Amino acid sequence: MRLLTFEKEGRLALGVSVESGVVDVGNARQKLGGTVQEVPDEMHALIAGGNAALKRLKALVERAAEDEGLLLREEEIRFGPCVTAPEKILCIGLNYERHARETGAKLPEEPVLFSKFNSALAAHGEPVPIPPGTGQMDYEAELAVVIGRQARHVGEDEALDYVFGYCNANDVSARDLQMLSGQWLLGKTPDKFLPLGPYLVTADEVPDPQALAIAAYVNGEQRQSSTTGDMIFTVAQVISYASRYMTLQPGDVISTGTPEGVALAMDPQPWLQPGDEVVIEVQSLGRLHNNIVAS
């Protein structure tokens, strides 16, 4: 399923994108009644509910999709971030071989982990502001993984069983702030520096996360083009590695790194400017659009 959130009456409601439109889960639950009342109408509750909640949601959507009165037009909704309340947002640095080489970095022997805060979350279509004094704003197309159940000391062979779904991510980076010290945090987690979406696609629709095309476009010009097969550490390896040191919880996000083609590695460096549109596209996950604006 292609899950999403949208703004409704001051909160982020749960929706499901289908061929004929968007099912407003809360509205469908209310109108259809019966056992569908047990279906969560909020994204984090759905993720926490696991396979049982997904099964109930699928049955609801199959009924609701046949009733035009229960559908919204996708172009008329205002999206929210497709993941709303992660306890942890983990990011993996230098995880594509060609990207590591274009930056002149040594290939990492273990995954390079850093974090972002929840205030960095942004939605499909939401403006991303340039922080004050920043002149080196960059884009990073990434595959994000959303954890579906508690994971601790998980082996690589079972790691993908803990994935709830996948989405597009843009690991927006202010390179001048990132390089101020040995810590990347300041340049990585200003407000709205992690757009996610437009959809959270459930894991059953992504049989192999290492076989996905990934791309970034700025004002229609393709800047990044690669596949997730160029990852140094696979999705399974990253989940397993992180779970050795921290308990991953339902709704946690892992953004798995970016391929070559970032502005940092170009000459001249085409930093993002106010008015630029950035589009991130990972195969099967839709297209994530965001405009860059002045602070």
Phi and psi in degrees as a GROMACS rama.xvg file:
@    title "Ramachandran Plot"
@    xaxis  label "Phi"
@    yaxis  label "Psi"
@TYPE xy
-106.167  97.5866  ARG-2
-88.8738  154.192  LEU-3
-154.4  168.583  LEU-4
-121.725  153.011  THR-5
-147.184  155.591  PHE-6
-76.259  129.12  GLU-7
-152.067  115.396  LYS-8
53.2456  43.7268  GLU-9
80.5049  11.0244  GLY-10
-141.25  171.97  ARG-11
-97.3643  109.907  LEU-12
-91.2586  160.684  ALA-13
-91.4592  133.837  LEU-14
-132.825  163.147  GLY-15
-131.453  123.781  VAL-16
-80.8802  123.336  SER-17
-125.015  173.762  VAL-18
-58.2931  -33.4294  GLU-19
-94.8341  -0.94458  SER-20
150.673  -150.254  GLY-21
-120.763  124.378  VAL-22
-79.3193  119.671  VAL-23
-79.705  103.433  ASP-24
-62.0835  -42.8443  VAL-25
-62.7722  -42.7074  GLY-26
-66.7001  -43.4209  ASN-27
-63.9594  -39.7836  ALA-28
-62.1635  -41.6663  ARG-29
-67.4341  -42.1979  GLN-30
-80.2819  -31.2365  LYS-31
-83.7645  -28.9049  LEU-32
64.8774  -163.956  GLY-33
65.3751  -142.979  GLY-34
-69.2749  -14.1568  THR-35
-66.8946  -12.0488  VAL-36
-61.1598  -18.8009  GLN-37
-82.4916  -7.07942  GLU-38
-78.0943  125.76  VAL-39
-61.8079  143.514  PRO-40
-113.792  22.6054  ASP-41
-138.117  139.821  GLU-42
-60.7602  -47.8105  MET-43
-64.3353  -38.0653  HIS-44
-65.2244  -36.956  ALA-45
-63.5585  -46.5546  LEU-46
-60.6518  -44.9702  ILE-47
-64.7505  -26.3558  ALA-48
-76.764  -12.84  GLY-49
65.7228  -153.321  GLY-50
-62.7973  -33.7857  ASN-51
-64.7649  -42.8706  ALA-52
-67.3779  -38.8124  ALA-53
-63.4584  -39.3587  LEU-54
-63.6139  -42.4955  LYS-55
-66.7202  -39.0837  ARG-56
-64.0424  -42.7513  LEU-57
-59.1455  -42.2085  LYS-58
-64.2076  -39.5866  ALA-59
-63.6847  -44.9488  LEU-60
-64.2464  -38.6224  VAL-61
-60.7923  -36.9776  GLU-62
-74.2529  -45.5351  ARG-63
-68.3675  -32.1822  ALA-64
-65.5747  -16.9872  ALA-65
-87.6198  -5.12193  GLU-66
-117.018  107.011  ASP-67
-59.8215  -26.2226  GLU-68
-69.4947  -13.1529  GLY-69
-103.383  8.56056  LEU-70
-111.43  144.316  LEU-71
-107.438  155.718  LEU-72
-84.5277  123.605  ARG-73
-59.5408  -35.2736  GLU-74
-70.3605  -10.9236  GLU-75
-102.827  -8.26811  GLU-76
-89.3001  157.63  ILE-77
-106.379  111.444  ARG-78
-67.3595  151.349  PHE-79
-109.776  172.558  GLY-80
-56.3165  140.148  PRO-81
-73.1679  -13.4961  CYS-82
-122.444  128.804  VAL-83
-105.812  -28.2035  THR-84
-145.559  56.925  ALA-85
-68.9811  137.727  PRO-86
-69.4084  -36.9729  GLU-87
-132.982  140.976  LYS-88
-120.353  109.365  ILE-89
-106.122  141.12  LEU-90
-125.61  150.86  CYS-91
-114.049  121.513  ILE-92
-91.6403  147.526  GLY-93
53.9394  44.3534  LEU-94
-100.425  2.26522  ASN-95
-113.732  130.675  TYR-96
-58.2816  -46.9394  GLU-97
-69.2371  -29.6451  ARG-98
-68.961  -44.3837  HIS-99
-59.0147  -41.0072  ALA-100
-69.3847  -36.4901  ARG-101
-68.2725  -24.6453  GLU-102
-88.3642  -6.82227  THR-103
80.2066  10.6636  GLY-104
-83.4142  151.687  ALA-105
-71.2043  139.54  LYS-106
-62.2884  127.772  LEU-107
-68.6565  144.8  PRO-108
-89.595  -20.206  GLU-109
-136.743  157.302  GLU-110
-56.7783  138.562  PRO-111
-94.7286  111.109  VAL-112
-102.877  136.531  LEU-113
-142.371  175.481  PHE-114
-127.436  161.55  SER-115
-126.154  161.268  LYS-116
-96.9862  162.46  PHE-117
-60.7128  -26.6781  ASN-118
-67.1177  -11.8351  SER-119
-81.5127  -11.8012  ALA-120
-64.4124  139.236  LEU-121
-142.62  159.863  ALA-122
-99.6546  162.12  ALA-123
-55.3769  126.737  HIS-124
86.6705  -3.61575  GLY-125
-87.8296  135.782  GLU-126
-64.242  143.872  PRO-127
-112.349  115.379  VAL-128
-83.0461  144.205  PRO-129
-79.0992  125.89  ILE-130
-63.6756  152.637  PRO-131
-56.286  134.65  PRO-132
79.5107  2.31157  GLY-133
-90.9199  130.859  THR-134
-122.648  6.26581  GLY-135
-132.955  63.2198  GLN-136
-84.0711  129.853  MET-137
-129.426  160.634  ASP-138
-110.114  154.888  TYR-139
-149.383  106.971  GLU-140
-70.31  130.849  ALA-141
-144.8  152.415  GLU-142
-90.1997  121.751  LEU-143
-103.396  141.422  ALA-144
-112.702  134.801  VAL-145
-113.092  124.998  VAL-146
-75.6892  139.435  ILE-147
-106.374  -19.8489  GLY-148
-152.202  159.9  ARG-149
-56.8415  132.359  GLN-150
-130.578  123.751  ALA-151
-144.249  127.003  ARG-152
53.8172  51.8091  HIS-153
-89.4939  134.536  VAL-154
-78.21  155.752  GLY-155
-59.8755  -35.0327  GLU-156
-69.195  -18.9298  ASP-157
-115.614  0.390609  GLU-158
-61.0553  -39.3816  ALA-159
-68.1214  -18.0274  LEU-160
-68.2906  -15.4746  ASP-161
-94.5645  1.84812  TYR-162
-87.5091  127.574  VAL-163
-82.5822  -42.722  PHE-164
-174.086  -176.009  GLY-165
-134.182  152.985  TYR-166
-152.327  163.703  CYS-167
-69.7945  144.962  ASN-168
-138.646  148.199  ALA-169
-119.068  106.22  ASN-170
-81.0038  75.1678  ASP-171
-60.5145  138.956  VAL-172
-138.131  131.667  SER-173
-97.1815  100.298  ALA-174
-64.9555  -36.1107  ARG-175
-64.8952  -37.2019  ASP-176
-74.0749  -35.9985  LEU-177
-61.9828  -34.939  GLN-178
-95.4367  8.14194  MET-179
-64.7145  -30.3522  LEU-180
-145.93  -171.58  SER-181
-76.6126  -7.51133  GLY-182
-101.991  132.185  GLN-183
-83.6587  -12.2247  TRP-184
-53.8877  -46.8992  LEU-185
-58.8326  -37.7856  LEU-186
-84.8077  -2.80443  GLY-187
-112.103  -21.7091  LYS-188
-127.291  29.8371  THR-189
-60.1066  166.718  PRO-190
-55.0176  134.819  ASP-191
69.152  21.8797  LYS-192
-89.0182  13.0796  PHE-193
-141.661  75.2916  LEU-194
-62.8884  136.515  PRO-195
-130.352  135.998  LEU-196
136.375  -159.742  GLY-197
-70.6368  -21.2616  PRO-198
-116.387  154.234  TYR-199
-105.5  109.253  LEU-200
-93.6126  126.005  VAL-201
-65.2273  151.492  THR-202
-60.4975  -27.6376  ALA-203
-65.4116  -18.0798  ASP-204
-94.4232  1.14135  GLU-205
-127.608  80.824  VAL-206
-65.4172  -29.0254  PRO-207
-138.262  99.2196  ASP-208
-68.745  -6.85406  PRO-209
-97.5716  13.9016  GLN-210
-132.588  43.7306  ALA-211
-117.948  133.591  LEU-212
-70.266  146.448  ALA-213
-141.049  136.848  ILE-214
-151.01  156.814  ALA-215
-133.194  141.838  ALA-216
-128.296  138.975  TYR-217
-121.315  117.323  VAL-218
52.2477  38.1863  ASN-219
86.993  -10.73  GLY-220
-90.5542  126.285  GLU-221
-72.6553  124.735  GLN-222
-107.568  -34.2456  ARG-223
-124.823  139.776  GLN-224
-154.675  113.765  SER-225
-159.619  -165.446  SER-226
-135.756  157.257  THR-227
-68.1942  -8.67733  THR-228
-67.3354  -13.7069  GLY-229
-85.959  0.350654  ASP-230
-60.892  138.664  MET-231
-73.5194  -44.1647  ILE-232
-115.186  123.948  PHE-233
-69.2383  168.032  THR-234
-55.6342  -45.1445  VAL-235
-62.4344  -41.1951  ALA-236
-66.0436  -39.3056  GLN-237
-65.793  -45.2739  VAL-238
-61.4493  -46.5034  ILE-239
-60.2321  -44.7193  SER-240
-62.307  -49.5372  TYR-241
-61.8144  -37.0893  ALA-242
-71.3977  -11.9383  SER-243
-68.0349  -30.6952  ARG-244
-113.742  -15.8841  TYR-245
-150.738  149.064  MET-246
-81.8881  119.003  THR-247
-82.4988  134.476  LEU-248
-112.212  157.426  GLN-249
-53.8342  130.55  PRO-250
95.0965  -11.2679  GLY-251
-64.2395  145.741  ASP-252
-113.844  134.291  VAL-253
-121.361  115.579  ILE-254
-95.0034  121.986  SER-255
-95.2857  14.5521  THR-256
106.217  166.077  GLY-257
-122.805  149.842  THR-258
-82.4048  -176.433  PRO-259
-67.4489  160.258  GLU-260
112.169  9.14422  GLY-261
-73.2005  157.81  VAL-262
-61.4646  -34.0537  ALA-263
-52.3801  -36.281  LEU-264
-92.3877  0.621887  ALA-265
-94.3447  161.489  MET-266
-138.777  108.048  ASP-267
-73.149  167.057  PRO-268
-92.1183  112.227  GLN-269
-84.3127  73.4033  PRO-270
-61.1249  150.383  TRP-271
-66.6749  143.725  LEU-272
-127.96  158.151  GLN-273
-54.1767  134.507  PRO-274
97.761  -15.443  GLY-275
-69.5492  144.298  ASP-276
-109.278  127.996  GLU-277
-111.296  130.756  VAL-278
-121.231  127.848  VAL-279
-112.367  132.98  ILE-280
-138.822  113.97  GLU-281
-107.567  134.018  VAL-282
-48.2639  130.588  GLN-283
78.3286  -0.213477  SER-284
-112.793  6.18636  LEU-285
85.6248  -167.741  GLY-286
-126.394  125.577  ARG-287
-97.6068  116.975  LEU-288
-109.353  134.763  HIS-289
-147.436  141.21  ASN-290
-99.0074  143.811  ASN-291
-92.3209  133.733  ILE-292
-130.186  159.95  VAL-293
-67.5347  154.664  ALA-294
